[in-house]
Amino acid sequence: MANPTVVKDIQSLKPLVGTRLGSSDWVTITQEQIQAFADATGDHQWIHCDVERARRESPFKGTIAHGYLTLSLAPALMPQVVRVEGVRMGVNYGAEKLRLPAPVPAGSRLRMSADLKDVRDLPGGGARATYGLAFEVEGQTKPVCVVDVIFVYYP
């Protein structure tokens, strides 16, 4: 079980800028999950959904998860890495610098780590925090997704 970094309030984020906050638990990316994502987004490209064709024709020798499926795991995995207390509300503000340098094969195990890159004060005591996320697949040396995500916290 992941042991999240617990931050007692918004102001306690600032001293953590530049530090690795931790990693999530490993999660398995199933073909069923990939298919459900394809159904939700309408992206049924064969490299994701056609298991037999992907085995025959794909350079990956099997189906792979959508890049945006990998990114979409951030809200579920983030609480395993960091929890900011003393906030009324946290809002996803966006993402920057998204890169998908390696595939996520169906059946692989993935985890996410986070570094706190920046914290900016907002009027009324809130803050805008930028986290550098890196997703890795077990046994691969290259990350499968790197992205900066921005959260706004309101006291």
Phi and psi in degrees as GROMACS dihedral restraints (atoms count N, CA, C in turn):
[ dihedral_restraints ]
;  ai    aj    ak    al  type     phi  dphi    fc
    3     4     5     6     1   -63.8    20    10
    4     5     6     7     1   148.7    20    10
    6     7     8     9     1  -115.0    20    10
    7     8     9    10     1    94.8    20    10
    9    10    11    12     1   -68.0    20    10
   10    11    12    13     1   152.6    20    10
   12    13    14    15     1   -74.2    20    10
   13    14    15    16     1   122.5    20    10
   15    16    17    18     1  -101.4    20    10
   16    17    18    19     1   123.2    20    10
   18    19    20    21     1  -108.7    20    10
   19    20    21    22     1   123.5    20    10
   21    22    23    24     1   -70.3    20    10
   22    23    24    25     1   -26.3    20    10
   24    25    26    27     1  -164.5    20    10
   25    26    27    28     1   175.5    20    10
   27    28    29    30     1   -59.0    20    10
   28    29    30    31     1   -44.4    20    10
   30    31    32    33     1   -65.2    20    10
   31    32    33    34     1   -24.2    20    10
   33    34    35    36     1   -76.6    20    10
   34    35    36    37     1    -4.8    20    10
   36    37    38    39     1   -71.4    20    10
   37    38    39    40     1   -39.5    20    10
   39    40    41    42     1   -54.0    20    10
   40    41    42    43     1   -44.5    20    10
   42    43    44    45     1   -65.8    20    10
   43    44    45    46     1   -12.8    20    10
   45    46    47    48     1   -90.7    20    10
   46    47    48    49     1    -4.6    20    10
   48    49    50    51     1   -58.3    20    10
   49    50    51    52     1   131.9    20    10
   51    52    53    54     1    91.6    20    10
   52    53    54    55     1     3.9    20    10
   54    55    56    57     1  -112.3    20    10
   55    56    57    58     1   152.8    20    10
   57    58    59    60     1   -79.3    20    10
   58    59    60    61     1   125.7    20    10
   60    61    62    63     1   -88.1    20    10
   61    62    63    64     1   -22.1    20    10
   63    64    65    66     1   138.7    20    10
   64    65    66    67     1  -171.1    20    10
   66    67    68    69     1  -131.1    20    10
   67    68    69    70     1   153.4    20    10
   69    70    71    72     1   -80.1    20    10
   70    71    72    73     1   174.4    20    10
   72    73    74    75     1   -69.3    20    10
   73    74    75    76     1   161.3    20    10
   75    76    77    78     1   -74.9    20    10
   76    77    78    79     1   138.7    20    10
   78    79    80    81     1  -126.3    20    10
   79    80    81    82     1   143.9    20    10
   81    82    83    84     1   -91.2    20    10
   82    83    84    85     1   131.8    20    10
   84    85    86    87     1   -94.9    20    10
   85    86    87    88     1   109.0    20    10
   87    88    89    90     1   -93.5    20    10
   88    89    90    91     1   159.5    20    10
   90    91    92    93     1   -63.3    20    10
   91    92    93    94     1   -34.5    20    10
   93    94    95    96     1   -63.6    20    10
   94    95    96    97     1   -40.6    20    10
   96    97    98    99     1   -64.7    20    10
   97    98    99   100     1   -43.1    20    10
   99   100   101   102     1   -61.6    20    10
  100   101   102   103     1   -43.4    20    10
  102   103   104   105     1   -63.9    20    10
  103   104   105   106     1   -42.6    20    10
  105   106   107   108     1   -61.9    20    10
  106   107   108   109     1   -39.2    20    10
  108   109   110   111     1   -65.9    20    10
  109   110   111   112     1   -41.4    20    10
  111   112   113   114     1   -60.0    20    10
  112   113   114   115     1   -42.8    20    10
  114   115   116   117     1   -65.1    20    10
  115   116   117   118     1   -38.8    20    10
  117   118   119   120     1   -70.2    20    10
  118   119   120   121     1   -32.9    20    10
  120   121   122   123     1  -103.7    20    10
  121   122   123   124     1   -14.6    20    10
  123   124   125   126     1    81.0    20    10
  124   125   126   127     1     7.1    20    10
  126   127   128   129     1   -95.2    20    10
  127   128   129   130     1    91.1    20    10
  129   130   131   132     1  -104.4    20    10
  130   131   132   133     1    30.0    20    10
  132   133   134   135     1   -53.8    20    10
  133   134   135   136     1   140.8    20    10
  135   136   137   138     1   -58.7    20    10
  136   137   138   139     1   -28.8    20    10
  138   139   140   141     1   -66.3    20    10
  139   140   141   142     1   -15.6    20    10
  141   142   143   144     1  -100.6    20    10
  142   143   144   145     1   -37.7    20    10
  144   145   146   147     1  -112.7    20    10
  145   146   147   148     1   -25.2    20    10
  147   148   149   150     1   -97.8    20    10
  148   149   150   151     1    93.6    20    10
  150   151   152   153     1   -59.9    20    10
  151   152   153   154     1   -46.6    20    10
  153   154   155   156     1   -66.8    20    10
  154   155   156   157     1   -45.0    20    10
  156   157   158   159     1   -65.1    20    10
  157   158   159   160     1   -40.0    20    10
  159   160   161   162     1   -62.8    20    10
  160   161   162   163     1   -38.4    20    10
  162   163   164   165     1   -62.0    20    10
  163   164   165   166     1   -39.4    20    10
  165   166   167   168     1   -79.0    20    10
  166   167   168   169     1   -43.5    20    10
  168   169   170   171     1  -112.7    20    10
  169   170   171   172     1   -19.7    20    10
  171   172   173   174     1   -79.5    20    10
  172   173   174   175     1   140.6    20    10
  174   175   176   177     1   -65.0    20    10
  175   176   177   178     1   -13.6    20    10
  177   178   179   180     1   -90.3    20    10
  178   179   180   181     1    -6.7    20    10
  180   181   182   183     1    62.6    20    10
  181   182   183   184     1    23.5    20    10
  183   184   185   186     1   173.6    20    10
  184   185   186   187     1   177.3    20    10
  186   187   188   189     1   -73.6    20    10
  187   188   189   190     1   156.0    20    10
  189   190   191   192     1  -130.0    20    10
  190   191   192   193     1   153.1    20    10
  192   193   194   195     1   -71.4    20    10
  193   194   195   196     1   150.9    20    10
  195   196   197   198     1   -62.9    20    10
  196   197   198   199     1   143.3    20    10
  198   199   200   201     1   -59.1    20    10
  199   200   201   202     1   -39.4    20    10
  201   202   203   204     1   -72.5    20    10
  202   203   204   205     1   -23.0    20    10
  204   205   206   207     1   -64.1    20    10
  205   206   207   208     1   -45.4    20    10
  207   208   209   210     1   -57.4    20    10
  208   209   210   211     1   -50.2    20    10
  210   211   212   213     1   -60.6    20    10
  211   212   213   214     1   -37.0    20    10
  213   214   215   216     1   -66.5    20    10
  214   215   216   217     1   -13.0    20    10
  216   217   218   219     1   -77.2    20    10
  217   218   219   220     1   -14.5    20    10
  219   220   221   222     1   -54.8    20    10
  220   221   222   223     1   -46.6    20    10
  222   223   224   225     1   -62.2    20    10
  223   224   225   226     1   -31.3    20    10
  225   226   227   228     1   -77.8    20    10
  226   227   228   229     1   -34.4    20    10
  228   229   230   231     1   -88.5    20    10
  229   230   231   232     1   -25.4    20    10
  231   232   233   234     1   -56.8    20    10
  232   233   234   235     1   -43.4    20    10
  234   235   236   237     1   -63.9    20    10
  235   236   237   238     1   -18.3    20    10
  237   238   239   240     1   -77.3    20    10
  238   239   240   241     1   -17.2    20    10
  240   241   242   243     1  -102.6    20    10
  241   242   243   244     1   -44.9    20    10
  243   244   245   246     1  -146.2    20    10
  244   245   246   247     1   141.7    20    10
  246   247   248   249     1  -133.2    20    10
  247   248   249   250     1   119.0    20    10
  249   250   251   252     1   -98.6    20    10
  250   251   252   253     1   117.8    20    10
  252   253   254   255     1   -94.9    20    10
  253   254   255   256     1   170.8    20    10
  255   256   257   258     1    70.9    20    10
  256   257   258   259     1    23.4    20    10
  258   259   260   261     1  -116.1    20    10
  259   260   261   262     1   144.2    20    10
  261   262   263   264     1   -78.4    20    10
  262   263   264   265     1   -34.4    20    10
  264   265   266   267     1  -161.4    20    10
  265   266   267   268     1   143.4    20    10
  267   268   269   270     1  -123.3    20    10
  268   269   270   271     1   137.3    20    10
  270   271   272   273     1  -125.9    20    10
  271   272   273   274     1   134.6    20    10
  273   274   275   276     1   -70.5    20    10
  274   275   276   277     1   117.4    20    10
  276   277   278   279     1   -94.5    20    10
  277   278   279   280     1   -22.2    20    10
  279   280   281   282     1   147.4    20    10
  280   281   282   283     1  -172.4    20    10
  282   283   284   285     1  -139.6    20    10
  283   284   285   286     1   150.5    20    10
  285   286   287   288     1  -136.7    20    10
  286   287   288   289     1   153.7    20    10
  288   289   290   291     1    58.9    20    10
  289   290   291   292     1    39.8    20    10
  291   292   293   294     1   -69.8    20    10
  292   293   294   295     1   129.4    20    10
  294   295   296   297     1  -135.9    20    10
  295   296   297   298     1   144.7    20    10
  297   298   299   300     1  -125.7    20    10
  298   299   300   301     1    75.7    20    10
  300   301   302   303     1   -76.8    20    10
  301   302   303   304     1   -11.4    20    10
  303   304   305   306     1  -150.6    20    10
  304   305   306   307     1   154.0    20    10
  306   307   308   309     1   -77.9    20    10
  307   308   309   310     1   160.4    20    10
  309   310   311   312     1  -113.7    20    10
  310   311   312   313     1    99.0    20    10
  312   313   314   315     1   -66.7    20    10
  313   314   315   316     1   143.6    20    10
  315   316   317   318     1   -56.1    20    10
  316   317   318   319     1   137.1    20    10
  318   319   320   321     1    89.9    20    10
  319   320   321   322     1    -7.4    20    10
  321   322   323   324     1   -81.2    20    10
  322   323   324   325     1   161.9    20    10
  324   325   326   327     1  -104.3    20    10
  325   326   327   328     1   138.1    20    10
  327   328   329   330     1  -131.1    20    10
  328   329   330   331     1   148.2    20    10
  330   331   332   333     1  -142.1    20    10
  331   332   333   334     1   165.7    20    10
  333   334   335   336     1  -125.4    20    10
  334   335   336   337     1   138.4    20    10
  336   337   338   339     1  -118.5    20    10
  337   338   339   340     1   159.8    20    10
  339   340   341   342     1  -139.6    20    10
  340   341   342   343     1   137.9    20    10
  342   343   344   345     1  -114.6    20    10
  343   344   345   346     1   141.0    20    10
  345   346   347   348     1   -87.0    20    10
  346   347   348   349     1   116.6    20    10
  348   349   350   351     1   -96.1    20    10
  349   350   351   352     1   -32.5    20    10
  351   352   353   354     1  -162.4    20    10
  352   353   354   355     1   148.6    20    10
  354   355   356   357     1  -136.5    20    10
  355   356   357   358     1   127.1    20    10
  357   358   359   360     1  -119.9    20    10
  358   359   360   361     1   133.9    20    10
  360   361   362   363     1   -69.5    20    10
  361   362   363   364     1   145.9    20    10
  363   364   365   366     1  -122.2    20    10
  364   365   366   367     1   155.9    20    10
  366   367   368   369     1   -55.9    20    10
  367   368   369   370     1   143.4    20    10
  369   370   371   372     1    84.7    20    10
  370   371   372   373     1     9.2    20    10
  372   373   374   375     1    92.0    20    10
  373   374   375   376     1     3.8    20    10
  375   376   377   378     1   -81.9    20    10
  376   377   378   379     1   179.7    20    10
  378   379   380   381     1  -151.2    20    10
  379   380   381   382     1   152.1    20    10
  381   382   383   384     1  -112.2    20    10
  382   383   384   385     1   115.8    20    10
  384   385   386   387     1  -110.7    20    10
  385   386   387   388     1   133.5    20    10
  387   388   389   390     1  -109.0    20    10
  388   389   390   391     1   124.7    20    10
  390   391   392   393     1  -112.8    20    10
  391   392   393   394     1   135.9    20    10
  393   394   395   396     1   -92.5    20    10
  394   395   396   397     1   114.7    20    10
  396   397   398   399     1  -103.2    20    10
  397   398   399   400     1   142.6    20    10
  399   400   401   402     1  -134.2    20    10
  400   401   402   403     1   125.1    20    10
  402   403   404   405     1  -102.2    20    10
  403   404   405   406     1   135.5    20    10
  405   406   407   408     1  -129.9    20    10
  406   407   408   409     1   150.1    20    10
  408   409   410   411     1  -102.5    20    10
  409   410   411   412     1   135.3    20    10
  411   412   413   414     1   -55.0    20    10
  412   413   414   415     1   127.1    20    10
  414   415   416   417     1    89.8    20    10
  415   416   417   418     1    -7.1    20    10
  417   418   419   420     1  -102.9    20    10
  418   419   420   421     1   143.2    20    10
  420   421   422   423     1   -87.6    20    10
  421   422   423   424     1   -27.6    20    10
  423   424   425   426     1   -89.7    20    10
  424   425   426   427     1   135.1    20    10
  426   427   428   429     1   -64.5    20    10
  427   428   429   430     1   154.3    20    10
  429   430   431   432     1   -97.7    20    10
  430   431   432   433     1   -18.2    20    10
  432   433   434   435     1  -157.8    20    10
  433   434   435   436     1   131.1    20    10
  435   436   437   438     1  -130.4    20    10
  436   437   438   439     1   137.8    20    10
  438   439   440   441     1  -162.0    20    10
  439   440   441   442     1   148.0    20    10
  441   442   443   444     1   -98.3    20    10
  442   443   444   445     1   124.4    20    10
  444   445   446   447     1  -114.4    20    10
  445   446   447   448     1   148.6    20    10
  447   448   449   450     1  -120.5    20    10
  448   449   450   451     1   128.4    20    10
  450   451   452   453     1  -117.9    20    10
  451   452   453   454     1   143.1    20    10
  453   454   455   456     1  -111.3    20    10
  454   455   456   457     1   128.2    20    10
  456   457   458   459     1  -109.8    20    10
  457   458   459   460     1   136.5    20    10
  459   460   461   462     1  -116.6    20    10
  460   461   462   463     1   132.7    20    10
